[in-house]
Amino acid sequence: MRHDAHAANSLQVQPVRGYAGDISPALAWRWVQSDEAVLVDVRSDAERAWVGFVPDALAVAWKQWPGMVSNPNFDAELLAAVPAGKKVVLLCRSGVRSIAAAKRATELGLEAYNILEGFEGDPDGHAQRGRLGGWRLSGLPWRQS
């Protein structure tokens, strides 16, 4: 029963202030598969290359390595990536940069959602990611280069 309740909750939007809402990786994937949304990965090029990426996700970095400098072309790249009338679901490493990106996307007029837990999830007791939540651990499509 508890697992079913968790599964049902994972397919609901959690309302927030500043953008359309927080969603689970499972709901994001459902929307992408049904063509309701475009998945935009806002991690740096280096993160996607080293850690892994979601096939067919659009890459629009919020900040770039080295130095995690803001992407001066973020607005234009994001607007070009999201067709009119589609939701945008934003993915980063842990679900923090994607919040900032969702707020900015909303300011640009898009219906934007943050994907909770990000690609790698939260750090565990050893300060390592990849074992507590996240896109990868959820068993959703991803690859490494």
C-alpha positions as CSV (number, residue, x, y, z in Angstrom):
1,M,0.0,0.0,0.0
2,R,2.7,2.5,1.0
3,H,4.5,1.9,-2.3
4,D,1.3,2.5,-4.3
5,A,0.7,5.8,-2.4
6,H,4.2,6.9,-3.1
7,A,3.7,6.0,-6.8
8,A,0.5,8.1,-6.9
9,N,2.2,11.0,-5.2
10,S,5.1,10.8,-7.7
11,L,2.7,11.6,-10.5
12,Q,1.4,14.9,-9.0
13,V,2.5,18.4,-9.4
14,Q,3.7,20.1,-6.2
15,P,2.7,23.7,-6.4
16,V,5.4,26.3,-5.7
17,R,5.8,30.0,-6.0
18,G,7.7,31.4,-9.0
19,Y,7.1,28.7,-11.5
20,A,4.5,26.0,-12.4
21,G,5.6,23.4,-9.9
22,D,7.9,20.6,-8.8
23,I,7.5,17.2,-10.3
24,S,9.0,13.8,-10.0
25,P,11.3,12.3,-12.6
26,A,8.5,9.8,-13.4
27,L,6.0,12.5,-14.1
28,A,8.5,14.4,-16.2
29,W,9.2,11.3,-18.3
30,R,5.5,10.6,-18.7
31,W,5.0,14.2,-20.0
32,V,8.0,13.9,-22.4
33,Q,6.7,10.5,-23.7
34,S,3.2,11.9,-24.3
35,D,4.7,14.9,-26.1
36,E,3.3,17.3,-23.5
37,A,6.7,18.6,-22.5
38,V,10.2,19.2,-23.6
39,L,13.0,17.9,-21.3
40,V,15.8,20.5,-20.9
41,D,19.0,19.5,-19.1
42,V,20.5,22.6,-17.5
43,R,23.7,21.0,-16.3
44,S,27.0,22.0,-17.8
45,D,28.4,20.3,-20.8
46,A,31.1,18.7,-18.6
47,E,28.5,17.2,-16.2
48,R,26.6,15.6,-19.0
49,A,29.7,14.2,-20.5
50,W,31.2,12.9,-17.3
51,V,28.2,11.8,-15.3
52,G,25.6,10.9,-17.9
53,F,22.7,12.4,-19.9
54,V,19.2,11.7,-20.9
55,P,19.0,10.7,-24.6
56,D,17.0,13.3,-26.7
57,A,17.0,15.8,-23.8
58,L,17.9,19.3,-25.0
59,A,21.0,20.8,-23.5
60,V,20.7,24.4,-22.4
61,A,23.3,25.0,-19.6
62,W,22.3,27.4,-16.8
63,K,26.0,27.7,-15.8
64,Q,29.1,26.4,-17.5
65,W,32.3,24.8,-16.3
66,P,34.9,25.9,-15.4
67,G,33.9,28.4,-12.8
68,M,30.2,27.7,-13.1
69,V,29.7,31.0,-15.0
70,S,26.2,31.9,-16.0
71,N,25.3,31.1,-19.6
72,P,24.7,34.5,-21.3
73,N,22.7,32.8,-24.1
74,F,20.4,30.9,-21.7
75,D,17.2,32.9,-22.5
76,A,17.6,32.6,-26.3
77,E,18.6,29.0,-26.3
78,L,15.7,28.0,-24.0
79,L,13.2,29.9,-26.0
80,A,14.5,28.2,-29.2
81,A,14.3,24.8,-27.6
82,V,10.7,24.9,-26.4
83,P,7.9,24.9,-29.0
84,A,4.9,27.2,-28.4
85,G,2.3,25.6,-26.2
86,K,4.6,22.9,-24.7
87,K,5.6,22.6,-21.1
88,V,9.3,22.6,-20.2
89,V,10.6,20.2,-17.6
90,L,14.1,21.2,-16.3
91,L,16.7,18.8,-15.0
92,C,20.0,19.5,-13.2
93,R,22.2,17.5,-10.9
94,S,20.2,17.8,-7.7
95,G,17.2,19.9,-8.4
96,V,18.7,23.3,-7.3
97,R,19.9,25.0,-10.5
98,S,16.7,23.7,-12.3
99,I,14.7,25.7,-9.8
100,A,16.5,28.9,-10.8
101,A,16.1,27.9,-14.5
102,A,12.4,27.2,-14.0
103,K,11.9,30.7,-12.4
104,R,13.7,32.3,-15.3
105,A,11.7,30.2,-17.9
106,T,8.5,31.4,-16.2
107,E,9.7,35.0,-16.5
108,L,10.2,34.3,-20.2
109,G,6.6,33.2,-20.5
110,L,7.0,29.4,-20.5
111,E,5.1,26.9,-18.4
112,A,8.1,25.5,-16.5
113,Y,8.6,22.7,-14.0
114,N,11.5,21.7,-11.8
115,I,12.3,17.9,-11.8
116,L,12.8,17.0,-8.1
117,E,16.0,15.1,-7.1
118,G,17.7,16.0,-10.3
119,F,19.8,13.6,-12.3
120,E,21.9,12.2,-9.4
121,G,19.6,12.7,-6.4
122,D,20.6,13.8,-2.9
123,P,23.9,13.0,-1.2
124,D,23.9,10.0,1.1
125,G,25.6,9.7,4.5
126,H,29.0,9.6,2.8
127,A,28.3,12.8,0.8
128,Q,28.0,10.7,-2.4
129,R,25.2,11.2,-5.0
130,G,23.5,8.5,-7.1
131,R,22.1,6.4,-4.3
132,L,19.2,8.5,-3.0
133,G,16.7,9.4,-5.6
134,G,17.2,11.1,-8.9
135,W,16.6,10.4,-12.6
136,R,19.2,7.6,-12.9
137,L,18.1,5.7,-9.7
138,S,14.5,5.9,-10.9
139,G,15.4,3.6,-13.8
140,L,14.6,6.2,-16.4
141,P,16.5,6.3,-19.7
142,W,20.1,7.7,-19.5
143,R,23.5,7.1,-21.0
144,Q,27.1,7.9,-20.5
145,S,29.4,9.0,-23.3
